[in-house]
Amino acid sequence: QVHLVESGGGLVQPGGSLRLSCAASEMTFINYKMGWYRQAPGKQRELVASITRDGNANYEDSLKGRFTISRDNAKSMLYLQMNSLKPDDTAVYYCKAEFAYGNLNYWGSGTLVTVSS
């Protein structure tokens, strides 16, 4: 059973930074496209960024330049570096794994990021 565990969330002041991590297990990590999504209170879950198996990244347009997604295939880890955080970035952030060879998707349980002074 694929297991995704996010960490690194917390309370940060506006303008601050956080680095989220997603640890993947019980899967061949290189076979998955990975992504970060977020869901703010009262809103739908939305894509933050995704990264292909060979490291090509894609970002939601409004987040380009502030957020950076990366992966370490040797460690089965996904990361999201978030800089210049704003109150609107407050949300639960989820890690998602998309199997490259079939219609299989897996989600972590999320980590809460709160941007507030």
N, C-alpha and C positions, 0 to 999 in steps of 0.2 A: 504494500500500500504506500503510494507516494505521500511524503510528508514534507510540508513547507512550514517553516517557523520564522516569522518576522521578529525583529528586535531593533532597538535603537530609538524608538519613539519617546516622546516626553513633552514637557513644557519648555518652550523657548521664547525669548523675547523677539519682537519684530526686528528684522535685520540680522538675526542670528542664523546659525547653521546647525544642521543635524545630518548624521549619516545613518541611513537605515540598512539593515542587513537581512537577508533571507537565506536561511540554511535549508538546503534540500537533501532529502535522504530517500532511500528505497527507490531510486530512479537512476537511469544513466543520463546524467545532467546534460551532456553534450547533445543529446537527442531532442532537446527541448528549446524552443524559443521561450524567452522569459520576459515578464513584464511587471511593472508596478501600476497599480490602479489606486484610486482613492475615492472615498465616499464621505462627503460632508453631511452634517445633519440636515435632513429634509431634502437632500438632493440625490440624484442617481449616481451610481458608481461610474467613474470616468477613467479613461486611460491617462496615465501620467507619462510613461515612457516604456518602450519595449526594446529588446535587444536580441538579435538573431544568434544562431549558434556560433557564427564566426565573428561576432562582435559588432555588427552594424546596428547602430542605435537610431531610434525614431522617438520624437518628442511631441507632446501636445504643444501646439504653436506658442501659446502664451507662456510656457515654462522654459522655452529654449533660452540658454544662457544662464539660468539660475540652477537648474537641476542637471545632474549627470548620472546616467545609468552605466553600470559596469558589471562584469561577471568574471569569476575565477573558476574556470572549468575544472581545474585540478582539485579545487576545494569544494566544488558543488555549491558555490556561494553567489548570490546576487546582491548588488549594492545600489543604493540611491543616495548620492550626495546632494543635499539641498542647501542652497545658500540664499542669502538675502530674503529670508522667510517673511511672509506677510500673514496677517490674520486670516485672509482668505485661503491660505494653505492649510488651515485647521481641518483635519479629516482623519478618518481611519485609513491607513495605507495598507494595501493588500499586495501580496506577491502572487503571481500567476504563472503556471507552467503550461505551455501548449506543445503537445507531442508533435514532432515534425512529420511523423509517418502515419498519422491517423487522427481521428476526431476525438482526442482525449485532452481534457483540460482539468487542471487542479489548482485549487486556491489555498492559501494560508488563511489563518484566522484573523490576521490584521494586527497592526500596531497603531496606537493613537498618537497623533501629532497635534499639539495645541500650541498655537502661536498667539501669545497674549502678553501684554505688559502688566 
